[in-house]
């Protein structure tokens, strides 16, 4: 940061070097002092090299600053995604679009802002030293364009917010449309959805165009005032030359130096506009809130019960609770079937048990060992377990280091025998190497739970969509889990139901 600032300081000396040497060179030629031409040009060239080197140095050191800020913002945004239940597309938009926009509209502009301040201040001191009276008139007229941002700031911010909202909506709709391609094709609705997405995209691009148009209009007003002030100041400078108060070379120096005061000031106005317009983007990145965790009652169950529910009422609000009062104990090695029709609250009950939502009434208490943390209790096997587009090894370990022998053993224990070898561990899933069936994905979920030694395995309708033989075999693997099993099922056979030692019917 300090080295980058020093480079900016050297760069700002351009406000002195070029105006002074060009004005001095003009007077040397006018006065026919030709013996001074070579020394003057030599010094000018050396200083130009120094200024050019400072530009290169700033590019390098400021680039490292931007890289670190990028890493911090993207890493913190990704981390916040695991603490917040906002939809995936919003985080994708923040990481891929918003942070890049912040780089262009805030980080780069911030550097230019500091450079403009340094150049304006240093050049103003030099200008007052040359001819304070003429210099102040040039600068005063040049300040007029800086009044524009006072009147356009909120207008610009509103344009940015409108584009941001439209862009997020489009990304959400695009993600849904891409994920629903099989459904859309099966109903012959491809043209309809392409048209719908085109209209959404056109709305987004219109808002982007309007956002930039507002910036162009504000910049045009600033430039127009700058042109008027430049013509007025040059007219006054010509008058001073005619009166013999200053030389032509001095006028050139004053004009160029004043321009290096007023232009940065005008740039500051433009930079301020752009930075102000990017504030909603920055707020959107920095103001991501963590979901509040449900406070848990710990160590208040019976000695044998790991989890105890007493007069438990579940749901999302008091008016639409999803069950009557529930009372149950979950003990070590219990195999519990949670059964009920769609909409009866099976998934809501599981979310209540794992602490994602708060009970509407009643008590939910937990007995934890000193070595346990609440997040380490549960492993979830979803109806369609998530599979990374990475090798089988990664899909089992989720990035942790586990020996091949342990991975092969756990694959065999869940019935994935044909993949229980070192060659298969390095093959990619969901690609050309391996494509898991629905049942195999669910076994993969159980294998993950085994690797991480979770005390409670939660299974969300694992048997859904499977034929009777496959459902029976998968259920046996699930119930062989060496811990507590909480299994949600919409409909099961009597034979499978009898394998559980407890049932919760909703």
Helices and strands as residue ranges (DSSP letters): H 2-11, H 14-30, G 34-36, H 37-81, H 88-93, I 94-98, H 99-102, I 103-107, H 108-143, G 144-147, H 148-179, H 181-186, H 190-242, H 248-286, E 297-298, E 305-313, G 318-320, E 326-331, E 335-339, H 346-353, E 361-366, G 374-376, E 378-381, H 392-397, H 404-413, G 417-419, H 422-425, H 438-451, E 456-460, H 468-479, E 484-489, H 494-497, E 502-505
